[in-house]
Amino acid sequence: MTLFDGSFPFYPKSKASFPFDTAWAVIISVFITVLATFIIIWPGIQGKGRSFWILRVVTSLFIGAVILTVNFTRDWETGWVTVNTSYKSFSNAVVDANIGLHIGLAGINVTLVGNPVNQINETISYNEHFSWSFGEDYDLSYSEGLERGLPRPILYVAEKFTPNSPCGVHAQYRISSHYASLTLWAAFCTWLISNMFFSMPILLYGGYIFILTALLMICSLLFFTVARHFPMCNIRFGSASLQIGYGASFWLTLATGLLCFLLGLAVILMNLMQPKKLKLVFNVSEGEGEEEEEQEVGPAEQTPKGDILMAPLGENCKVTVTDL
């Protein structure tokens, strides 16, 4: 044993990272709290559409949570490779490890997990984030990683995404991710507006806005896939190569966008073909819908039946009108 218990004295000890992004945890907690509140209210809902009401609440909250959460997730693209590689610079130590690359809208995460975790008298479990969002400096994050003495595989992968890298993918991913994030925020706003229309209730326009939400989500995917049109640099570790593909957040956004489109289309079609069933789904009474139509058309100038005076034909009647 050496004085430093077999570790390299010029490298700081690795810090354990939080299991997942705290922003993601906050968003999920807020939506679960709102859902719990609606479940408490549910027994007090009256009418035939009571079951449809809770189904609408769960579906709407799910869509809103997905739109907001995927802005902060880091698995729009993912890739893994198992390698036997050098651990750190200025060292001959070699480790067996799983190296992961996770690309999100705000940057990349590079993970290094030993196989097994405990090797060369050290716990090999790293999860490092390098941000390229506007207002952040990717080069600064990379420089800080160099100063901290991060493992060589992490720095090698992160170097591929630096602005001065020969790969040239930094600008592509940064700009496409920026526009994808903006489009998702717009989709979140339209989701709020659609819920306002459904609660007023203006069901037809709510269906239109729901379709707009779906189109914005699909557009965010198109913006992100722009970066895939350019060839990706080979990230090789000896004979092994790290290959990336679309991750869970990408496919979840696609599925949620299609769900929004189908729901919006169903509302529009039911409004044309089965308006009574649509009102039942949204727990709207018949009189409520009729009042809205009367307000749009305006008050009709009709004479009440009780005010009509009837007289036999051929008789002259004198009528006196008194102002009240």
PADREN-88973 format. One record per residue: x, y, z of N, C-alpha, C in turn. Coordinates in steps of 0.02 Angstrom, whole numbers, plus 50000, padded with zeros to 5 digits. Layout:
<atoms>
XYZXYZXYZ;...
</atoms>
This chain:
<atoms>
500424994050000500005000050000500445006350000;500235011249963500595017549961500315022250013;500625028050016500395033050064499685035250050;499485035149986498815037449966498345031749952;498495025849980498045020149976497905018149903;498425018349862498365015949794498025020749746;497825026749767497505031649723498005036749700;497825040349648498275045449621498165051949659;498675054649692498585060349736498405066749700;498565067349634498435073649599497735073849569;497325068749580496625068749557496165069149618;495675073549617495195073749673494745067649671;494465066049729494005060349734493375061749693;493115056649660492505057549619491905058349665;491455062749645490865064149684490275060249656;489885057449701489285053849679488775058749652;488505057349594488015061749563487305059849584;486855064749580486165063449596485875058649544;485445054049564485215048849517484895051549454;484545057349458484235060149398484195067649407;484015071149354484005078349353483485080949403;483685085849444483225088549495482645092349463;482765095649404482205099049370481665094149351;481865088349327481395083049310481005080849371;481345080149428481015077949489480505083149512;480665089649506480205094849526479575094849482;479665094149417479095094249371478635088349385;478905082449393478505076549406478135077249473;478475080049523478155080949589477565085749585;477645091149546477105096149540476495092949506;476605089349451476045086349415475715080749456;476105077049494475795071949536475375075149591;475605080749618475215084349668474555086849639;474585089749578473975092149546473495086249533;473765080649511473355074749498473025072249562;473395072249617473115070149680472545074749702;472625081249688472095086049705471455084649666;471525083249601470935081749560470615075049581;471015070349602470725063949625470315065049688;470545069549732470155071149792469495074449773;469515078749721468895082249699468415077549664;468675072249634468285067849590467625065349620;467605063149684466965060749711466405065949711;466595072349710466085077549710465815079349642;466095076449589465855077849521465205074149509;464715077649483464065074649470463945074149395;463495069849376463315069049306463555062449277;463315060949217463485054749183464215054649160;464515060449148465195060749123465725060849178;465555058149237466035058249293466665054249277;466575048349248467165044149232467575047349176;467235050349128467595053749074467995059649101;467745062849154468085068649182468765066849209;468815061549249469455059549277469925057049223;469645053949171470055051649115470355057549077;469945062749068470205068749035470745072149076;470665072349141471155075449185471825071749182;471795065149187472405061049186472765061849119;472385061549064472685062148997472995069048987;472635074249007472895080948997473515082249039;473515079949101474105080949144474705076949117;474575071049091475115067149062475435070849003;475025073548959475285077148901475685083348924;475415087148971475775092948995476435091149028;476435085849068477055083749101477585081449051;477365078048999477855075748948478155081748912;477735086548891477985092348855478495096148896;478365096948961478805100749004479425096849022;479355090349033479915086349057480445085149004;480235083848942480735082248890481185088148874;480995094148896481445099848888482075099048930;482035095148984482585094649031482905087649032;482615082848997482905076148996483535076148953;483935071048963484585070648929484655064048891;484115061648864484145055348827483755055848761;483825061448725483545061948658483925057448610;484565056748622484975051948586485425048548638;485515042048631485925038348679486345033248642;486885031248676487315026048649487755023248704;487915016748699488325013348749488845009048714;489415008148747489925003648722490315000948782;490494994548778490894991348830491614990848804;492074993548844492774994048820493254992048875;493874990748854494444989948899494934995448880;494975000648921495325006648901495725009448960;496175014148943496565017548995496095021949036;496265022549101495805025949146495925033449148;496535035449165496695042649171497365044049139;497465050349123498095052449093498665051649144;499265050849118499865049949159499815043749202;499445038849179499375032649216499325026849167;499605021149187499565015149146498975010749165;498555013049211497995009049234497485008049178;497255001849170496755000049120496154997049156;495544999149134494934996849167494454994049115;494024989549138493454987349099492854991549120;492524994749072491994999449090491484999949034;490895002449053490365004149005490355011748997;490425014048936490425021248922489775023048887;489435028048914488795030048885488795037348864;488465038848809488375045648785487635047048781;487415052448815486705054248818486645061548796;486295062748741486225069448712485525072048727;485495078048757484865081348770484825088048735;484315091848751484235098348720484695103648750;484945102348810485375107148845486105105348844;486275099348820486975097348820487035089748818;487615087348837487735080148836487935077848906;487785071548919488015068048979488445062248957;489035061648987489485056148973489555052149038;489395045749034489435041349093489995036349084;490295034649140490815029549142490695025249204;490515018949193490355014449248490795008249240;491185006849293491635001149291491264994549290;491584989549262491294982949258491814977749283;491844976649350491404979049404491554986349422;491134989149467491204996149485491854997449522;492044993049567492654994049607493244990749571;493694995049547494304992749514494874997349534;495474994649531496094998349548496005002549611;495694999649662495595002949727495195009449721;494725009549674494325015649664493635013649639;493135017749657492455016849632492385020549567;492285017049513492235020049447491505020849429;491235026649442490525028149426490475035649416;490465037849354490455044949336489855046449292;489595052449301489065055049259489175062649253;489485064649199489695071649190489275075049137;489065081249151488645085149106489055090849076;488985091749010489315097248975488765100948936;488655107248956488075110948930488255115148869;487805115348820487885119748763487285124448755;486845124748804486265129248800486515136448798;486095140948771486285147948765486365150948835;486915154648844487085157148910487595152748945;487735146948917488235142348945488835141848898;489405140348926490025139848887490255132548888;490195129148831490395122148828491145121448839;491535125948809492265125548817492455126348890;492105130548926492255131448997492105125049036;491555121749020491395115449054491925110149039;492155110048977492675105248958493335106848993;493505113248997494125115349031494105113649105;493515114549136493445112749207493535105249216;493295101349168493395094149172494125092249168;494505095849126495225094549123495565096249189;495365101849219495665103849282495505099049339;494915096249337494715091449389495025084649379;495325083549322495635077049309495135071549298;494625072849257494125067749242494455061949204;494155056049207494435050349170494505051849095;495005048949066495175050248997494605048448949;494225042948958493675041548911493145046948910;492985049948968492485055248971492725061348933;493345063248943493615069148908493675067848833;493815061748814493875060048743493205060848708;492655058548740491995059148710491775066448709;491895069948765491685076948769492065081348719;492685079548703493075083448656492775083348586;492415077948569492115077448502491585082848491;491305085648545490755090448539490985097648553;491635098848560491875105548571491815109648507;491755116348512491675120448452492255119848403;492865118648428493455118348385493625111348363;493185106548378493325099648359493265098748283;493685094548253493615093248181492945090048163;492595087148212491945084048197491435089248174;491465095248201491015100548180490275099448196;490125095748251489425094348268489155098948322;489595102948353489375107148409488835112048387;488965115848334488485120948312487835117748288;487885112048255487285108748230486825106648287;487105103348337486705101048393486455106848435;486875111948444486675117548487486085121348457;486115122948392485585126848361484945122748354;485005116448332484415112248324484075111048391;484465109948444484185108948510483845115248536;484135121048520483835127348542483145128348512;483085127248446482435128148414481935122748435;482185116748447481735111448471481455113348540;481875116148583481645118148649481135123848645;481265128748602480785134248594480105131748569;480125127048523479495124348496479115120448549;479475116948593479135113348647478825118248697;479165123848711478855128748756478225131748725;478235132748659477635135148625477085129948629;477265123448624476775118148630476475117948701;476885119448751476625119648819476115125248828;476245130948796475775136648799475115134848765;475145131748707474525129848672474155124348711;474525120148746474185115148789473785118548844;474065123748874473695127548925473065130848895;473135133748835472565137048803472025131948786;472215126048763471705120948746471325118848809;471665118348865471315116648927470835122148949;471025128448936470565133948951469935133448908;470015131948844469435131348799468995125548819;469285119948838468895114148858468505115448923;468765119648966468435120949030467905126449024;467895130348969467435136048965466695134248955;466455129348917466805125148869466705127548798;467255128248761467235129648689467595123748657;467235118348647467535111948631467855111848562;467535114948513467795114648445468475118048440;468525124048469469165127648467469695124148510;469465120848563469935116948603470245111348562;469845108148519470105102948475470605105748425;470455111648398470925114848351471595116248384;471585118948445472205120548481472585114248500;472215108848514472535102548530472935099948469;472655100748410473015098748349473625103148338;473555109648354474135114148349474685112048397;474495109848457474995107348505475365101348476;474995096848445475305090948415475795092948359;475595097648318476025099848263476665103048289;476625106848343477215109948372477685104648400;477425099448430477845094048456478195090348400;477835089148345478145085848287478685090348257;478565096948256479065101548230479695101548273;479625100848339480215100448382480645094348365;480315088848348480685082848327481055084048261;480725087648215481035089048151481645093548160;481585098548205482155102848218482745098848247;482605094248292483145090348323483475085648273;483075082748228483355077948181483785081248127;483775087948123484205091348075484935089548087;485125088948151485815087248167486015080348143;485535075948132485685069148110485825068648035;485695074047999485825073947927486575074547912;486965076447962487685077147953488035071047982;488575068747950488925062747975489225063948043;489135059048087489405059348155490105056448156;490555059748193491235057248199491235050348233;491705046248213491785039848246492095040848315;491755038048364492025038248433492255031148448;492895030048439493175023248443493605022548505;493565016548535493995014548590494315007948569;494875008448536495175002448510494764999748452;494554993548456494144990548404493404991948414;493204994448472492494995748487492315002848466;491695003748443491455010348421490805011948457;490745018148479490135020448514489635022848463;489085019348457488545021148410487955024048449;487655029348422487095032548456486465031948413;485895032148446485245031948413484745035948453;484145036848426483625040648461483455037248527;483375041448579483245038948645482515039248665;482395038048730481715037548756481335044148750;481665049848762481325056348758481085057848688;481475055948638481275057148569480635053248553;480635046848569480055042648552479445044448595;479565046548657479015048648700478685055048673;479095059648649478825065848619478425064248556;478675059648516478315057648455477645054448472;477645049848520477015046448539476515051348568;476755056048610476305060948640476025065748587;476445067648539476195071948485475655068548443;475755062248428475235058548391474605057748432;474685056748498474095056348542473705062948542;474055068548545473725075048543473345076048477;473665074048423473335074848358472705070648353;472725064448376472145060048373471585062648418;471755065048477471245067648523470925074048495;471335078548467471055084548437470615083048378;470825078248336470415076248279469765073048301;469795069048354469185065848380468685070948405;468935076148439468485081448464468145085048406;468515086548353468225090048296467705085748261;467855079448250467385075048215466755073748257;466845072748322466265071648365465835077848369;466135083748366465755089948367465315090548304;465545087648249465155087848187464635082348183;464815076348208464375070548198463975068648261;464285068848318463955066748380464055072148434;463745077948427463845083248477463595081448546;463055077548550462785075648615463265071148653;463575066448618464065062048651464685066048671;464875070948632465445075148649465305079048713;464705081648720464515085248781464515080548841;464325074248830464345069448884465065068048907;465525067648858466225066348875466505072148916;466315078248899466575084148934466115086448990;465615082349006465165083649062464825090449055;464585091948993464245098248979463505096748972;463085100549007462365099549004462095102348938;461505099848919461205102048855461045109448856;460765111848911460575118848915461165123548910;461745121348935462335125548933462565126848862;462535121748821462725122648751462235127048713;461585126348729461075130348695461135137748713;461315139248776461395146148796461955149448759;462515145648746463075148448709462865150148638;462455145848606462235147148538461795153348535;461365154248585460925160148586461325166548594;461875166148634462285172048644462655173948580;462855168948541463195170448479462725173448427;462105170848422461625173348373461335180048393;461215181048459460895187148483460185185848503;459885190048545459195189048566458705189948509;458265185148502457765185548448457185190048469;456975194148422456425198748437455765195148419;455525191548468454905187848458454395190048511;453765189448493453225191248539453015185148578;453045185448644452835179648683452115177748668;451985171148673451315168748657450795171548705;451005172948766450525175448815450295182448801;450665186248758450485193148745450085193948681;449915188548647449535188848584448785189148600;448445194148571447725194948583447355191848524;446885187448538446485184048487445775187048487;445515188348426444835190948420444505187548361;443825186848364443475183648308443535187748245;443535184348188443585187848125442955192048112;443035197748082442475202048063442235206548119;442555206648176442365211048232442905216248243;442685222348256443145227748271443245228048347;443865227848367444035227848439444455233948454;444295237148508444685242948530445175240548584;445815242048571446345239748616446665245848648;446715245748712447035251148749447675248548780;448235251948766448895249848791449095254448847;449225251748903449425255748961450155254348977;450555259548981451275258748999451335257549074;451715252249090451825250749162452435254349187;
</atoms>
